[in-house]
């Protein structure tokens, strides 16, 4: 199934999604309902490339899966969550173009992790769109991650939707057991800073947030859930990408569930 840009009237979207708790894989709430609506209202892509916070190899890696088995990469959750299925085909046909972008690319046999399937099962519930994951190279700087986003954005011209799955705030030590707990002041302040930086497309602030954003160390004691946002920032085309926030909200007091969509404006 070779890529063919002529099949698409418009470039495919790029999408950052706050995935929060794995429970969204079986929950029905405002976030999951918004994902269902979004999946119906944007052009269906030819394939999906996901950058998930839950795969950080020490190399440039992409995944293929030759069985429908998923990764249930969490513990202590209700039993039904471990029986969710999402048998999406793999997007192995992307490999030649991915190797042009990353000459040292390592292809790994790996099932979809929960940063992917908990989102995709609501966005595209029929599991009919081929999926590949791109690992987050753990040894790169934040600016290098942004630059990788610029390198992969050409895939959008070929009908490949790029999804970054993480959270704009992510501190599990500050999580409230009540999913509807009011958000902490620090979470609101940091989320607002990132939202405003996106609206201004202030890339330096998005990359250098640790030095200037309020409560940066509390919002992200580790960086894996923030980095996917930089990939999506890198995929933006300045000329005609429309930027919007299909969902805004918080979960468990400390998790910003903000989504950010880049879609062709014409």
C-alpha positions as a LaTeX table, in Angstrom:
\begin{tabular}{lrrr}
\hline
Residue & $x$ (\AA) & $y$ (\AA) & $z$ (\AA) \\
\hline
Unk1 & 0.00 & 0.00 & 0.00 \\
Unk2 & 2.31 & 2.79 & $-1.18$ \\
Unk3 & 1.77 & 6.34 & $-0.03$ \\
Unk4 & 0.09 & 8.56 & $-2.59$ \\
Unk5 & $-0.44$ & 12.23 & $-1.75$ \\
Unk6 & $-2.72$ & 12.68 & $-4.75$ \\
Unk7 & $-5.38$ & 10.61 & $-2.98$ \\
Unk8 & $-5.94$ & 13.38 & $-0.44$ \\
Unk9 & $-7.63$ & 16.72 & $-0.96$ \\
Unk10 & $-6.02$ & 18.12 & 2.18 \\
Unk11 & $-3.12$ & 17.17 & 4.41 \\
Unk12 & $-4.00$ & 14.91 & 7.32 \\
Unk13 & $-4.41$ & 16.43 & 10.78 \\
Unk14 & $-1.89$ & 16.45 & 13.59 \\
Unk15 & $-3.28$ & 15.98 & 17.07 \\
Unk16 & $-1.96$ & 16.18 & 20.62 \\
Unk17 & $-4.17$ & 14.37 & 23.10 \\
Unk18 & $-4.06$ & 14.25 & 26.87 \\
Unk19 & $-4.62$ & 10.56 & 27.62 \\
Unk20 & $-4.48$ & 10.64 & 31.42 \\
Unk21 & $-5.49$ & 7.45 & 33.22 \\
Unk22 & $-5.73$ & 4.17 & 31.28 \\
Unk23 & $-9.34$ & 4.09 & 32.50 \\
Unk24 & $-10.35$ & 6.21 & 29.52 \\
Unk25 & $-10.04$ & 2.95 & 27.59 \\
Unk26 & $-13.34$ & 1.83 & 29.11 \\
Unk27 & $-14.89$ & 5.05 & 30.41 \\
Unk28 & $-17.57$ & 7.19 & 28.83 \\
Unk29 & $-16.97$ & 10.82 & 29.75 \\
Unk30 & $-16.66$ & 14.26 & 28.18 \\
Unk31 & $-13.18$ & 13.50 & 26.84 \\
Unk32 & $-14.06$ & 10.19 & 25.21 \\
Unk33 & $-17.23$ & 11.68 & 23.75 \\
Unk34 & $-15.21$ & 14.54 & 22.28 \\
Unk35 & $-12.83$ & 12.04 & 20.68 \\
Unk36 & $-15.75$ & 10.21 & 19.07 \\
Unk37 & $-17.10$ & 13.47 & 17.67 \\
Unk38 & $-13.68$ & 14.52 & 16.39 \\
Unk39 & $-13.14$ & 11.22 & 14.60 \\
Unk40 & $-16.37$ & 11.77 & 12.67 \\
Unk41 & $-15.63$ & 15.38 & 11.78 \\
Unk42 & $-12.08$ & 15.21 & 10.38 \\
Unk43 & $-10.95$ & 13.54 & 7.17 \\
Unk44 & $-10.22$ & 9.86 & 7.70 \\
Unk45 & $-6.45$ & 9.34 & 7.33 \\
Unk46 & $-4.74$ & 6.64 & 5.35 \\
Unk47 & $-2.59$ & 5.75 & 8.36 \\
Unk48 & $-1.79$ & 7.01 & 11.84 \\
Unk49 & 1.65 & 7.60 & 13.36 \\
Unk50 & 1.50 & 7.83 & 17.16 \\
Unk51 & 4.17 & 9.26 & 19.43 \\
Unk52 & 3.26 & 7.91 & 22.87 \\
Unk53 & 4.73 & 8.90 & 26.22 \\
Unk54 & 4.99 & 5.19 & 26.99 \\
Unk55 & 7.76 & 4.23 & 24.58 \\
Unk56 & 11.16 & 5.88 & 25.07 \\
Unk57 & 13.86 & 3.69 & 23.47 \\
Unk58 & 17.54 & 4.74 & 23.31 \\
Unk59 & 17.35 & 4.84 & 19.50 \\
Unk60 & 15.14 & 6.01 & 16.65 \\
Unk61 & 12.52 & 3.29 & 16.66 \\
Unk62 & 9.24 & 2.56 & 14.92 \\
Unk63 & 6.88 & $-0.29$ & 15.76 \\
Unk64 & 4.98 & $-2.82$ & 13.73 \\
Unk65 & 2.60 & $-5.40$ & 15.15 \\
Unk66 & 1.74 & $-8.62$ & 13.40 \\
Unk67 & $-0.81$ & $-9.74$ & 15.97 \\
Unk68 & $-3.77$ & $-7.86$ & 17.45 \\
Unk69 & $-2.36$ & $-8.24$ & 20.98 \\
Unk70 & $-2.14$ & $-4.96$ & 22.88 \\
Unk71 & 0.24 & $-3.86$ & 25.61 \\
Unk72 & $-1.55$ & $-3.52$ & 28.95 \\
Unk73 & 1.37 & $-1.53$ & 30.32 \\
Unk74 & $-0.15$ & $-0.64$ & 33.69 \\
Unk75 & $-1.18$ & $-2.47$ & 36.84 \\
Unk76 & $-3.81$ & $-2.32$ & 39.55 \\
Unk77 & $-6.75$ & $-1.39$ & 37.34 \\
Unk78 & $-10.17$ & $-3.10$ & 36.98 \\
Unk79 & $-10.12$ & $-6.43$ & 35.14 \\
Unk80 & $-12.24$ & $-5.27$ & 32.15 \\
Unk81 & $-9.48$ & $-2.88$ & 31.13 \\
Unk82 & $-7.16$ & $-5.84$ & 30.51 \\
Unk83 & $-9.64$ & $-7.34$ & 28.06 \\
Unk84 & $-10.02$ & $-4.35$ & 25.75 \\
Unk85 & $-9.25$ & $-5.20$ & 22.14 \\
Unk86 & $-8.21$ & $-2.85$ & 19.34 \\
Unk87 & $-7.12$ & $-4.96$ & 16.35 \\
Unk88 & $-5.93$ & $-2.15$ & 14.09 \\
Unk89 & $-3.72$ & $-3.26$ & 11.17 \\
Unk90 & $-0.11$ & $-2.22$ & 11.26 \\
Unk91 & 1.21 & 0.54 & 9.01 \\
Unk92 & 4.33 & $-1.30$ & 7.91 \\
Unk93 & 3.97 & 0.27 & 4.46 \\
Unk94 & 5.25 & 3.50 & 6.03 \\
Unk95 & 8.65 & 1.90 & 6.66 \\
Unk96 & 10.41 & 3.02 & 3.45 \\
Unk97 & 9.50 & 6.68 & 3.97 \\
Unk98 & 10.28 & 6.48 & 7.69 \\
Unk99 & 13.74 & 5.15 & 6.84 \\
Unk100 & 14.28 & 8.08 & 4.50 \\
Unk101 & 13.50 & 10.41 & 7.40 \\
Unk102 & 15.50 & 8.35 & 9.94 \\
Unk103 & 18.38 & 6.54 & 8.21 \\
Unk104 & 19.23 & 4.66 & 11.42 \\
Unk105 & 15.65 & 3.66 & 12.15 \\
Unk106 & 15.13 & 0.43 & 14.10 \\
Unk107 & 11.88 & $-1.42$ & 13.37 \\
Unk108 & 10.56 & $-3.25$ & 16.42 \\
Unk109 & 7.82 & $-5.83$ & 16.75 \\
Unk110 & 5.70 & $-4.24$ & 19.47 \\
Unk111 & 2.01 & $-4.09$ & 20.29 \\
Unk112 & 0.23 & $-0.78$ & 20.69 \\
Unk113 & 0.69 & 0.63 & 24.18 \\
Unk114 & $-2.05$ & 2.30 & 26.20 \\
Unk115 & $-0.94$ & 5.76 & 25.13 \\
Unk116 & $-2.19$ & 4.70 & 21.69 \\
Unk117 & $-5.10$ & 2.30 & 21.99 \\
Unk118 & $-7.00$ & 4.05 & 24.80 \\
Unk119 & $-7.27$ & 7.08 & 22.50 \\
Unk120 & $-7.73$ & 5.36 & 19.16 \\
Unk121 & $-10.59$ & 3.15 & 20.31 \\
Unk122 & $-12.70$ & 6.28 & 20.76 \\
Unk123 & $-11.32$ & 8.29 & 17.85 \\
Unk124 & $-11.63$ & 5.46 & 15.32 \\
Unk125 & $-13.66$ & 2.72 & 17.07 \\
Unk126 & $-13.72$ & 0.33 & 14.09 \\
Unk127 & $-9.93$ & $-0.18$ & 14.30 \\
Unk128 & $-9.78$ & 0.02 & 10.51 \\
Unk129 & $-6.91$ & 2.48 & 10.08 \\
Unk130 & $-3.30$ & 1.18 & 10.04 \\
Unk131 & $-1.16$ & 2.36 & 12.94 \\
Unk132 & 2.56 & 2.71 & 13.57 \\
Unk133 & 4.23 & 4.07 & 16.69 \\
Unk134 & 7.34 & 6.25 & 16.66 \\
Unk135 & 9.44 & 5.95 & 19.78 \\
Unk136 & 10.63 & 8.99 & 21.72 \\
Unk137 & 14.44 & 8.78 & 21.56 \\
Unk138 & 15.32 & 9.18 & 25.21 \\
Unk139 & 18.73 & 10.80 & 24.64 \\
Unk140 & 17.61 & 13.90 & 22.71 \\
Unk141 & 17.07 & 17.47 & 23.85 \\
Unk142 & 13.66 & 19.13 & 23.79 \\
Unk143 & 14.67 & 21.20 & 20.79 \\
Unk144 & 15.77 & 18.07 & 18.96 \\
Unk145 & 12.36 & 16.52 & 19.59 \\
Unk146 & 10.72 & 19.61 & 18.09 \\
Unk147 & 13.01 & 19.34 & 15.05 \\
Unk148 & 11.96 & 15.70 & 14.59 \\
Unk149 & 8.38 & 16.93 & 14.42 \\
Unk150 & 9.43 & 19.13 & 11.50 \\
Unk151 & 11.04 & 16.13 & 9.82 \\
Unk152 & 7.94 & 13.94 & 10.04 \\
Unk153 & 5.39 & 16.57 & 9.09 \\
Unk154 & 5.75 & 15.68 & 5.39 \\
Unk155 & 3.85 & 12.49 & 6.21 \\
Unk156 & 0.74 & 14.59 & 6.67 \\
Unk157 & 0.85 & 15.45 & 2.96 \\
Unk158 & 0.48 & 11.72 & 2.25 \\
Unk159 & $-2.61$ & 11.26 & 4.39 \\
Unk160 & $-0.83$ & 10.17 & 7.58 \\
Unk161 & $-2.33$ & 11.58 & 10.76 \\
Unk162 & 0.28 & 12.28 & 13.44 \\
Unk163 & $-0.84$ & 11.92 & 17.05 \\
Unk164 & 1.17 & 12.92 & 20.11 \\
Unk165 & $-0.19$ & 11.22 & 23.23 \\
Unk166 & 0.83 & 12.57 & 26.63 \\
Unk167 & $-0.43$ & 15.26 & 29.01 \\
Unk168 & 0.24 & 18.99 & 29.38 \\
Unk169 & 0.48 & 18.43 & 33.14 \\
Unk170 & 1.52 & 15.06 & 34.54 \\
Unk171 & 2.53 & 14.51 & 38.16 \\
Unk172 & 1.30 & 11.19 & 39.50 \\
Unk173 & 2.39 & 12.07 & 43.05 \\
Unk174 & $-0.22$ & 14.87 & 43.04 \\
Unk175 & $-3.10$ & 12.80 & 41.61 \\
Unk176 & $-6.38$ & 12.89 & 43.51 \\
Unk177 & $-8.25$ & 9.58 & 43.68 \\
Unk178 & $-11.42$ & 11.41 & 42.62 \\
Unk179 & $-11.36$ & 11.88 & 38.82 \\
Unk180 & $-13.68$ & 14.88 & 39.21 \\
Unk181 & $-11.55$ & 16.63 & 41.84 \\
Unk182 & $-11.11$ & 20.35 & 41.17 \\
Unk183 & $-7.81$ & 21.14 & 39.43 \\
Unk184 & $-4.88$ & 22.35 & 41.49 \\
Unk185 & $-3.83$ & 25.97 & 41.12 \\
Unk186 & $-0.45$ & 24.95 & 39.76 \\
Unk187 & $-2.05$ & 22.73 & 37.10 \\
Unk188 & $-4.29$ & 25.55 & 35.90 \\
Unk189 & $-1.39$ & 28.02 & 35.79 \\
Unk190 & 0.89 & 25.69 & 33.80 \\
Unk191 & $-1.86$ & 24.61 & 31.42 \\
Unk192 & $-2.72$ & 28.27 & 30.77 \\
Unk193 & 0.93 & 29.07 & 30.04 \\
Unk194 & 1.15 & 26.27 & 27.47 \\
Unk195 & $-2.19$ & 27.17 & 25.89 \\
Unk196 & $-1.11$ & 30.80 & 25.46 \\
Unk197 & 2.27 & 29.74 & 24.08 \\
Unk198 & 0.51 & 27.54 & 21.51 \\
Unk199 & $-1.87$ & 30.35 & 20.53 \\
Unk200 & 1.12 & 32.64 & 19.90 \\
Unk201 & 3.15 & 29.75 & 18.44 \\
Unk202 & 5.92 & 30.77 & 20.79 \\
Unk203 & 8.16 & 27.79 & 20.08 \\
Unk204 & 10.97 & 29.03 & 22.32 \\
Unk205 & 8.58 & 29.06 & 25.29 \\
Unk206 & 7.27 & 25.59 & 24.48 \\
Unk207 & 10.82 & 24.24 & 24.28 \\
Unk208 & 12.25 & 26.25 & 27.18 \\
Unk209 & 9.26 & 25.94 & 29.50 \\
Unk210 & 11.33 & 24.59 & 32.40 \\
Unk211 & 13.01 & 27.98 & 32.80 \\
Unk212 & 9.99 & 30.27 & 32.42 \\
Unk213 & 6.68 & 28.46 & 32.97 \\
Unk214 & 4.97 & 28.68 & 36.36 \\
Unk215 & 5.20 & 25.46 & 38.40 \\
Unk216 & 7.18 & 23.72 & 35.66 \\
Unk217 & 8.91 & 21.28 & 38.02 \\
Unk218 & 5.61 & 20.31 & 39.65 \\
Unk219 & 3.80 & 19.98 & 36.33 \\
Unk220 & 6.48 & 17.69 & 34.86 \\
Unk221 & 8.90 & 16.01 & 37.27 \\
Unk222 & 9.74 & 13.87 & 34.22 \\
Unk223 & 9.36 & 14.86 & 30.59 \\
Unk224 & 7.92 & 11.87 & 28.73 \\
Unk225 & 4.33 & 13.13 & 28.80 \\
Unk226 & 5.31 & 16.61 & 27.62 \\
Unk227 & 7.60 & 15.67 & 24.72 \\
Unk228 & 4.79 & 14.46 & 22.38 \\
Unk229 & 3.47 & 18.04 & 22.39 \\
Unk230 & 6.73 & 19.22 & 20.83 \\
Unk231 & 6.39 & 16.71 & 17.99 \\
Unk232 & 2.97 & 18.12 & 17.16 \\
Unk233 & 4.30 & 21.68 & 17.35 \\
Unk234 & 6.97 & 20.68 & 14.84 \\
Unk235 & 4.39 & 19.31 & 12.40 \\
Unk236 & 2.60 & 22.66 & 12.06 \\
Unk237 & 2.56 & 24.39 & 8.70 \\
Unk238 & 2.48 & 28.15 & 9.26 \\
Unk239 & 0.59 & 28.93 & 6.07 \\
Unk240 & $-2.76$ & 27.23 & 6.43 \\
Unk241 & $-2.94$ & 25.00 & 9.49 \\
Unk242 & $-5.87$ & 25.88 & 11.72 \\
Unk243 & $-5.06$ & 25.41 & 15.43 \\
Unk244 & $-7.83$ & 24.57 & 17.91 \\
Unk245 & $-8.46$ & 22.91 & 21.27 \\
Unk246 & $-11.25$ & 20.34 & 20.78 \\
Unk247 & $-11.23$ & 19.48 & 24.48 \\
Unk248 & $-10.11$ & 21.38 & 27.59 \\
Unk249 & $-10.36$ & 20.05 & 31.11 \\
Unk250 & $-8.65$ & 18.35 & 34.04 \\
Unk251 & $-8.79$ & 14.90 & 35.60 \\
Unk252 & $-7.85$ & 13.77 & 39.11 \\
Unk253 & $-6.94$ & 17.33 & 40.04 \\
Unk254 & $-3.49$ & 17.26 & 38.46 \\
Unk255 & $-3.85$ & 16.01 & 34.89 \\
Unk256 & $-4.56$ & 18.49 & 32.12 \\
Unk257 & $-6.53$ & 16.64 & 29.48 \\
Unk258 & $-6.25$ & 19.43 & 26.91 \\
Unk259 & $-6.25$ & 18.33 & 23.28 \\
Unk260 & $-4.68$ & 20.35 & 20.47 \\
Unk261 & $-5.64$ & 19.87 & 16.83 \\
Unk262 & $-3.85$ & 21.10 & 13.72 \\
Unk263 & $-6.04$ & 20.79 & 10.67 \\
Unk264 & $-5.84$ & 22.19 & 7.18 \\
Unk265 & $-7.87$ & 25.41 & 7.06 \\
Unk266 & $-8.89$ & 25.12 & 3.40 \\
\hline
\end{tabular}
